[in-house]
Structure formats: C-alpha cells, structure tokens
Amino acid sequence: MPMQIDQLTLSTPLLLAPMAGYCDLAFRALARHIGGVGLASTDLLCPQGILREKISSLVLAASSGDDQPLAMQLYGSADDPLPEAARWVEDHGAAVVDINMGCPVDKITKRQGGSKLLCDPDSTLKMVQKVKAALRHTPLTCKLRLGWDNQHRVAPQLARQLEQLGVAAITIHGRTTEQAFSGSADLDGIAQVVAAVDKIPVIGNGDIRTPQDALRMMRHTRCAGVMIGRGALSRPWIFRDIWELLNGRPMPAEPSIEQKCQWMRHHFERHAATRGQAAAVREFRQRISWYSKTMHPCRELKLAMRLIQSKEDFDRALDEFITWRSNLPPAQPSRLSMAQ
C-alpha cells in the first residue's frame, strides 16, 4: 500500500536514504526515473550552512520539479539553530523535514549530532519539540539507530516519545552506533520500534540489497516501508524491482549491460547539467566502483573510467565496453549447474 506521512501520500513505501556524498540531485533523479521511489532525501544539511546560504550547502539542498516529494535532512544538536533551519527548508521545497539521529560518523557525533542524540533523550526531545513548533505545515520525521550500543538501546522508548510530540514517521536503522555498518541489521530490534509506536509509520533500514531482503524485513518487522541506502548505489533499479515484488507481479529481468550503461549516461548527463562537466567526471571516476559491482567482467571499463577527462571520454569508454562485452563468448555453465 502507499504510505501516509501526516497529510503526504507517497506513491510507494520505498525510500532512498540520505547518504552523505551519494544522494545528490543527479542520483535521486536517476532512481526516480527508473521507478519505484516513494520519497528521496537530500544529503545531511548543516543548519548553519543552510541559514548562511553557503554555496556548498545550497548545492546539497538543490532540487528540481521532477525531484518530488523530497525530504531534507538536518543534523545538529540542541545548541544548533535547527528550528530556524527547519523553517528554511520548509520554505525551500521540502515535503518532509527529517532530523538525523542515526549517523555514526565521528565528525557528526563529535559535534553532538547524528546518533549522539540518542545518548541524551531528554535534551533531544526538547530540541525536537522546538523544531516541530517552528514548522507551519510540513511533517517532521526522525531517523534513528537502535541506540549507542547494545547496553543503551533507547530507540523503542524514544520513538514512542517522538510520536507523542507530533513526529509523523520514524526511520530505524537496525544497528547501534557502536556497530557502525558491521554485522547484520537486527530485524527484531526494528520490530520492537514498530511495536512501540501507536499510529505513525515506521520505516526499516539496513541490509536491503535485493527485493527479497525488503520483503523479508517488512514481513518480519511489520514495518510500513523500507529505506534503501548502499544497496541502491550499485542497483538504482532496486526500487522498481521491490515495488513489482510487493505487488505480486513478475520480477523484471536483470537489466542488460546496454541498459545499465544507458542509465549511467542519464546519471552523468544530469550531474553535468546541475554541477558541471568537471564535477561529473570526478563523480564517475569514483562512482564506477559501485556500478561495476553488477557488470562483471568489467576491468577494462573501470580502468578507462578512472582516466576520463570529458564527456567524450565517458561516452567512448562506455561504447568500447559495450562492444567488448558483445564479443565475449557465451558464459559456460559451471560444473555444479551441469551436475544438477
């Protein structure tokens, strides 16, 4: 079913995570173009940078007509101007204002933001109350982890208290800060947060790499939707595939090499249009390590992409890779498949 966040209806219960350095406008546009995305989010936004309208912050907050509905995620502590920043993003196109309470990265937690907010729930709740009061009509949501460590799993109780303050939805990553991204997402921990709230939707997050992972999480935890981060970087079509699975329709076939390359072109061109060709070149020198995870064998493409200097180089690298792949002999069945 579509998801409801306060008065906002999402077309699907599938959300693109706010990944620092990755979920820029160009990548959000690509994921939406392929299909299945119900809500996408900006990168983490610094409240001081937003209010001063620093160029770097404005780039992170940039959107467009086809980038809707959009959540803008703020990070900070009780000492930061989060209420004022929330009003700014509300006035600049945010369909949802989200507070980051889950980032485990040192440069965020050392400023008492991100998952450090889980260490002082009383102060955090007072800060959320001020942010909520600053908003006129835009729903406020929060993204949490289970807790700072296994001895301090505060997420279920905090989620219940956030709902009482008027927070419209909770996203819960199934790990503690101490775990960072190691181990596996704790589905039982996510289920405890789902059980703790009364009416608001809880979105599960962590280890969604296949459509089956999403279905498993939703069935096990009874969460209303899922948020996908790293799993979308190499498979931006994962939202489309999950939506088909949730609706009982046949799973789409794995995209062809030609289709994947076409989506890469779409991504490059959108990035160049919004940030300039030089920025797109730099982006794809790094981004190829993610795309290549589903394109093996592709050593030649990875090497060529890391040497590109222009759009012409980018197009040539893809064209030569497609030609090379088309001339490969058909893959031979493994001994195991032959025995079966």
ROMI-33282 format. One line per field, with one value per residue (C-alpha): residue in one letter; x, y, z. Coordinates in pm, 1 decimal. Example, Ala and Ser with C-alpha at 12.3 -4.5 7.8 and 13.67 -1.06 7.14 Angstrom:
2
lomar <- (a	s) $
xx <- (1230.0	1367.0) $
yy <- (-450.0	-106.0) $
zz <- (780.0	714.0) $
***
This chain:
340
lomar <- (m	p	m	q	i	d	q	l	t	l	s	t	p	l	l	l	a	p	m	a	g	y	c	d	l	a	f	r	a	l	a	r	h	i	g	g	v	g	l	a	s	t	d	l	l	c	p	q	g	i	l	r	e	k	i	s	s	l	v	l	a	a	s	s	g	d	d	q	p	l	a	m	q	l	y	g	s	a	d	d	p	l	p	e	a	a	r	w	v	e	d	h	g	a	a	v	v	d	i	n	m	g	c	p	v	d	k	i	t	k	r	q	g	g	s	k	l	l	c	d	p	d	s	t	l	k	m	v	q	k	v	k	a	a	l	r	h	t	p	l	t	c	k	l	r	l	g	w	d	n	q	h	r	v	a	p	q	l	a	r	q	l	e	q	l	g	v	a	a	i	t	i	h	g	r	t	t	e	q	a	f	s	g	s	a	d	l	d	g	i	a	q	v	v	a	a	v	d	k	i	p	v	i	g	n	g	d	i	r	t	p	q	d	a	l	r	m	m	r	h	t	r	c	a	g	v	m	i	g	r	g	a	l	s	r	p	w	i	f	r	d	i	w	e	l	l	n	g	r	p	m	p	a	e	p	s	i	e	q	k	c	q	w	m	r	h	h	f	e	r	h	a	a	t	r	g	q	a	a	a	v	r	e	f	r	q	r	i	s	w	y	s	k	t	m	h	p	c	r	e	l	k	l	a	m	r	l	i	q	s	k	e	d	f	d	r	a	l	d	e	f	i	t	w	r	s	n	l	p	p	a	q	p	s	r	l	s	m	a	q) $
xx <- (0.0	113.3	248.4	98.8	325.3	84.3	-103.3	159.4	78.8	376.4	320.2	526.9	660.9	1018.0	1258.3	1604.0	1830.3	2014.8	2369.2	2643.2	2828.3	2595.7	2230.1	2270.5	2010.9	2152.1	2136.2	1792.1	1670.9	1809.4	1643.2	1312.3	1347.0	1384.2	1084.8	959.2	1088.4	822.3	1042.5	1405.0	1618.0	1895.3	2238.8	2280.7	2236.1	2424.7	2183.7	2443.1	2540.0	2177.1	2095.0	2405.8	2324.3	2676.1	2728.9	2820.5	2501.6	2283.9	2427.4	2331.1	1981.1	1926.8	1616.6	1402.1	1047.3	1098.5	1263.3	946.4	842.7	1169.4	1279.5	1550.2	1754.9	1910.1	2174.4	2287.9	2239.5	2027.9	2283.3	2239.5	1975.1	1772.6	1429.3	1537.6	1693.0	1374.0	1174.7	1427.7	1399.7	1020.3	1026.8	1258.5	1060.7	1090.1	787.4	930.3	1178.5	1390.4	1625.0	1926.8	1964.5	2143.7	2470.3	2759.9	3041.0	3283.3	3274.3	2897.8	2883.9	3173.6	2950.1	2681.9	2473.4	2366.7	2341.2	2495.3	2143.8	2046.1	2272.2	2062.9	1698.5	1559.4	1760.8	1684.2	1309.9	1320.4	1507.0	1255.9	969.9	1123.2	1174.5	816.8	686.4	884.7	718.1	389.0	260.7	547.9	565.8	864.6	1030.0	1333.6	1589.4	1731.9	1961.1	1875.4	2099.6	2459.5	2548.1	2371.8	2356.7	2168.2	1901.2	1676.7	1503.5	1167.1	1104.1	1238.3	1021.0	713.3	801.0	871.5	528.8	372.9	548.3	392.8	670.9	497.4	723.1	1029.1	1304.5	1507.0	1840.9	1878.7	2223.5	2377.2	2629.5	2899.5	2831.5	2854.6	2791.6	2938.0	2741.7	2380.9	2077.1	1872.7	1519.7	1393.9	1522.1	1332.8	1020.2	1044.2	1032.0	731.8	553.6	639.2	450.8	76.6	-14.6	277.0	462.4	799.1	1041.0	1302.1	1658.0	1968.1	2098.3	1839.9	2038.9	1771.1	1392.1	1370.8	1557.3	1292.8	1007.0	1174.8	1218.1	859.2	718.1	939.8	911.8	569.7	732.4	532.7	812.9	1184.6	1464.9	1749.7	2097.9	2410.3	2205.5	2083.0	2428.4	2507.3	2143.3	1941.3	1667.9	1612.9	1313.7	1135.4	1202.6	1085.3	763.9	689.0	753.3	534.9	250.5	277.7	391.7	671.9	1016.1	1178.9	1477.3	1824.9	1890.7	2115.8	2463.3	2330.1	2050.9	2287.1	2517.5	2222.1	2130.0	2490.9	2471.0	2149.4	2323.9	2633.9	2434.4	2213.9	2518.2	2688.7	2374.6	2348.3	2713.7	2917.3	3110.2	3424.2	3219.7	3050.4	3389.7	3517.2	3195.6	3215.2	3580.8	3462.5	3108.5	3227.9	3335.8	2967.9	2819.6	3078.2	2954.3	2679.2	2871.7	3146.1	3367.8	3440.7	3805.2	3854.7	3564.0	3689.2	4034.6	3900.3	3654.5	3925.1	4112.2	3825.9	3868.2	3546.7	3201.9	3352.1	3591.3	3299.7	3088.7	3384.7	3460.5	3101.0	3080.7	3403.6	3293.0	2958.3	3135.3	3388.2	3114.9	2912.3	3208.7	3263.1	3177.5	2861.8	2919.9	2979.0	2766.9	2952.1	3028.2	2774.8	2492.7	2585.3	2570.5	2227.5) $
yy <- (0.0	360.6	520.3	816.9	1060.8	1301.6	1454.5	1348.7	1035.0	853.0	654.5	365.0	277.2	273.3	549.5	645.7	706.1	1033.4	908.6	1165.7	1215.2	999.8	1105.9	1426.3	1559.4	1366.4	1029.0	1098.1	1190.0	864.5	648.2	828.1	794.7	416.7	395.4	276.3	558.7	695.4	951.1	1056.5	1266.4	1519.6	1469.2	1573.3	1950.8	2164.3	2419.4	2697.9	2640.5	2645.3	2964.1	3140.4	3003.5	2878.0	2753.4	2403.7	2375.5	2513.8	2253.3	1975.4	2120.6	2175.6	2017.2	2035.2	1981.4	1608.9	1558.5	1536.5	1452.3	1541.3	1509.3	1746.6	1605.3	1827.6	1729.2	1902.4	1926.3	2124.1	2406.8	2442.9	2657.4	2355.8	2523.8	2810.1	2568.8	2361.1	2670.5	2747.6	2404.5	2418.7	2743.8	2594.6	2295.2	2025.0	1795.0	1637.3	1771.9	1495.6	1509.5	1281.4	1081.7	788.1	895.4	716.4	913.4	1079.6	1424.9	1433.8	1270.4	1483.3	1783.8	1612.5	1540.3	1225.2	919.2	1111.8	1249.7	902.5	948.2	1227.3	1157.9	1430.9	1704.6	1555.3	1557.4	1924.1	2006.6	1812.9	1996.7	2329.7	2212.9	2087.2	2421.4	2608.8	2422.0	2552.9	2259.9	2028.4	1690.3	1625.7	1283.3	1136.5	875.7	671.6	383.2	127.2	305.4	399.6	40.1	-280.0	-166.5	150.6	57.2	359.2	351.9	193.2	430.2	732.3	652.7	640.5	977.5	1132.1	1022.6	1193.1	1517.2	1501.8	1340.5	1194.6	894.1	714.2	550.2	297.0	153.7	-189.1	-134.6	55.9	335.6	106.7	-138.7	129.6	-83.6	-409.6	-723.8	-757.4	-536.9	-653.8	-720.2	-794.0	-453.4	-286.1	-484.8	-353.2	3.4	-83.0	-225.8	76.6	338.6	377.6	502.5	658.0	459.6	306.4	260.7	-14.7	42.0	-173.0	-452.4	-415.9	-542.6	-741.2	-723.5	-1036.6	-856.8	-583.6	-833.9	-1026.4	-711.1	-598.3	-939.4	-992.3	-645.1	-530.8	-200.6	21.2	64.7	34.6	283.0	174.8	323.7	137.4	-128.8	136.6	264.8	-37.1	-117.8	203.8	-12.2	-193.2	28.8	-68.7	-437.0	-425.2	-247.4	-517.8	-789.4	-622.3	-605.2	-971.7	-902.6	-1090.6	-966.2	-771.3	-941.0	-822.4	-514.0	-571.4	-422.1	-178.1	-68.1	-22.6	186.5	395.8	468.5	563.0	811.2	953.0	993.2	1156.7	1399.1	1503.4	1554.0	1761.4	1971.0	2051.6	2060.1	2096.7	1852.9	1857.2	1757.2	1478.2	1345.5	1341.3	1176.4	890.4	820.0	718.2	601.4	335.3	121.1	94.7	47.2	-215.7	-447.6	-568.3	-554.5	-818.1	-877.2	-506.1	-447.6	-258.0	-24.3	51.1	133.7	351.3	535.5	632.5	808.5	1007.1	1382.6	1478.0	1364.1	1243.5	1020.4	895.2	808.2	644.3	428.9	304.4	244.0	45.7	-155.8	-243.9	-354.8	-560.0	-727.8	-811.9	-1000.5	-1217.6	-1587.0	-1702.5	-1783.4	-2152.8	-2331.0	-2419.1	-2777.5	-2751.1	-2641.8	-2915.5	-3176.0	-3054.0) $
zz <- (0.0	-49.8	266.8	450.4	636.0	800.7	504.9	249.0	47.8	-101.1	-418.2	-278.1	69.3	-66.0	35.4	-90.4	208.8	276.2	208.2	256.3	-70.9	-281.0	-274.7	-473.4	-715.2	-1012.8	-839.5	-694.0	-1043.3	-1183.4	-919.5	-969.8	-1349.3	-1323.3	-1090.5	-754.5	-532.6	-298.9	-121.7	-161.7	69.1	41.3	187.6	551.3	576.2	827.7	980.9	994.4	630.8	521.1	709.6	578.6	233.4	177.1	-177.8	-60.1	146.7	-132.5	-371.1	-128.0	-89.0	-461.8	-613.1	-926.4	-1044.6	-1105.3	-764.5	-559.6	-299.0	-129.6	232.1	351.3	635.9	902.3	1153.7	1467.6	1842.3	2085.9	2058.5	1682.6	1506.5	1395.4	1430.6	1205.5	955.5	955.8	863.1	586.2	423.5	458.9	263.8	0.2	-117.4	149.0	153.6	470.4	726.1	878.6	1177.2	1162.8	1484.5	1325.9	1161.4	1337.2	1168.9	1410.9	1252.0	1314.7	1658.7	1790.2	1726.8	1937.8	1629.3	1449.5	1671.7	1962.7	2013.8	2137.1	2440.0	2593.3	2506.5	2734.2	2564.4	2223.8	2287.7	2389.2	2070.0	1857.7	2026.2	1921.5	1564.3	1545.5	1672.8	1405.8	1118.8	982.9	777.1	677.6	852.9	1077.8	1080.2	1257.7	1152.8	1442.2	1521.7	1788.5	2037.4	2102.2	2197.7	2299.9	2663.2	2569.3	2315.2	2355.4	2015.9	2114.2	2403.7	2214.5	1912.3	2135.6	2288.0	1948.8	1828.1	2130.7	2028.9	1682.5	1478.5	1171.5	1095.3	1226.1	1024.0	1219.2	1112.2	1269.3	1419.1	1708.1	1666.7	1803.5	1520.9	1251.1	937.8	1066.5	1136.3	1027.0	1073.9	1372.6	1245.3	1596.3	1707.4	1422.5	1517.1	1873.3	1743.3	1523.0	1828.0	2043.1	1840.5	1815.6	1466.9	1281.9	1013.5	1096.9	808.2	834.4	716.2	684.7	460.4	182.0	-115.8	-300.1	-335.3	-123.4	158.3	157.7	164.3	446.7	655.8	604.9	691.8	995.7	1149.3	1019.2	923.6	689.5	438.7	381.4	325.9	98.8	100.3	-10.1	-190.4	-434.6	-529.6	-745.9	-829.0	-864.9	-1022.1	-689.3	-600.9	-921.7	-857.7	-494.4	-594.2	-850.1	-590.5	-326.8	-577.0	-670.2	-1024.5	-1204.3	-1116.1	-1401.2	-1560.7	-1466.4	-1680.4	-1978.9	-1997.9	-2258.1	-2024.1	-1731.0	-1948.1	-2063.9	-1702.8	-1634.4	-1923.5	-1776.1	-1439.4	-1592.2	-1804.3	-1512.4	-1291.5	-1561.5	-1607.4	-1236.3	-1124.5	-1443.6	-1661.0	-1444.0	-1138.7	-1334.3	-1444.3	-1085.6	-969.2	-1216.3	-1154.6	-808.0	-883.3	-1127.1	-830.7	-734.1	-1080.1	-1167.0	-890.3	-1125.4	-1454.5	-1430.2	-1613.7	-1637.2	-1550.7	-1875.9	-1801.5	-1451.3	-1581.4	-1863.2	-1639.4	-1392.2	-1674.0	-1828.0	-1868.7	-2051.1	-2156.3	-2483.4	-2287.6	-2077.5	-2381.9	-2555.5	-2250.7	-2238.5	-2614.4	-2617.8	-2315.0	-2474.7	-2793.7	-2596.4	-2391.9	-2701.6	-2845.0	-2540.3	-2582.8	-2402.1	-2037.1	-1981.2	-1717.3	-1401.5	-1310.1	-1028.0	-1262.5	-1509.3	-1233.9	-1130.3) $
***
